[in-house]
Amino acid sequence: MPNIKSAKKRVKVIAVKTENNKAASTELKTEIKKATTAVKAGDAGKAEAVKAAVKKIDKAAAKGIIKKNNAAHKKSALVRKLNAAG
């Protein structure tokens, strides 16, 4: 446990940021899962679901929650599934 005041503050700030990143990461995974299930089920709004997931992936990459190449990989996989479904 830190003794210095600024170090104590950093511990608190890091805890808050960790919670925010965890929430954003969970939200991202949920969005990707929704898009994947929509594509597999052949729903009418599957393109919109993939579009929303791609937007969420881009935001996560911009915030640094996931890396740029990871974001590109996830987007590519979603679009490939969408195109394969027709």
N, C-alpha and C positions, 0 to 999 in steps of 0.2 A: 504494500500500500504506500502510495507516495506521501511525502511529508510537505513538499513545496506546494504552495497554493495553485500555481499555474499548472502543475502536474495533476493535481486533483481535478481541476477544471477540464483538462484534456481527457481524463478518464471518463468523465460525465459526457463530454461531447462525442467521444468515440462510441460510447454505448448508444447514444441517440442515433448516430449515423448508421451503426450496425443494424439497429432495428428498422430504420428506413430502408436500407439496402435489402434486408431480408424480406420486408413486405413487398418491395418492388419486384424482387426475384420471384416470389411466390405468385404475384399477380401475372408476371410474364409467363410462368409455367402454366398457369390456369388458362391464359389466353391461347397459348400454343395448343394445349390439350383440347380446348373448345374447337379450334380450327381443324385439328386432326380428326376429331370425331365427326364434325360436320362433313368433311370430305369423304370419310369412310362411309357415312350413312347416306351420302348423296343428297343432302339437303339442298333446297332451292337457294339459300343464302350462304352457300359454301364459299363463294368468291369474296363476299363481304367479310366473312369470318377470317379468311386468310389475309385480307387487306388490313383488318384490324390487328391481327397478330403481327404482321410485318411492321406496322406502325409502332406497336409496343416494343418489338425487338429493336428497332432503330432508336427509340427513346432510351432503352436500357443501355445500348452501346454508347450513346452520347453521354449518358450519366456515368459511364464507367462500371456499370454493374456486370456487364459481360464484355469481352474483348471484341474488337472489330471483326476479326476473322471468324470468331464463334457466331457472331450475329449473321455474317454472310452465309455461313454453313446452315444455320437454322432457317433462314429465309429461303435458301436454295432448296432445302429439303421439303419445305411446305409447298413451294411453287411446283416442284416436281410431282408431289402427291396430287396436287390440284389438276395438273395437266394430264396425269395418268388416268385420273377419274373421268376426265372428259368434260 
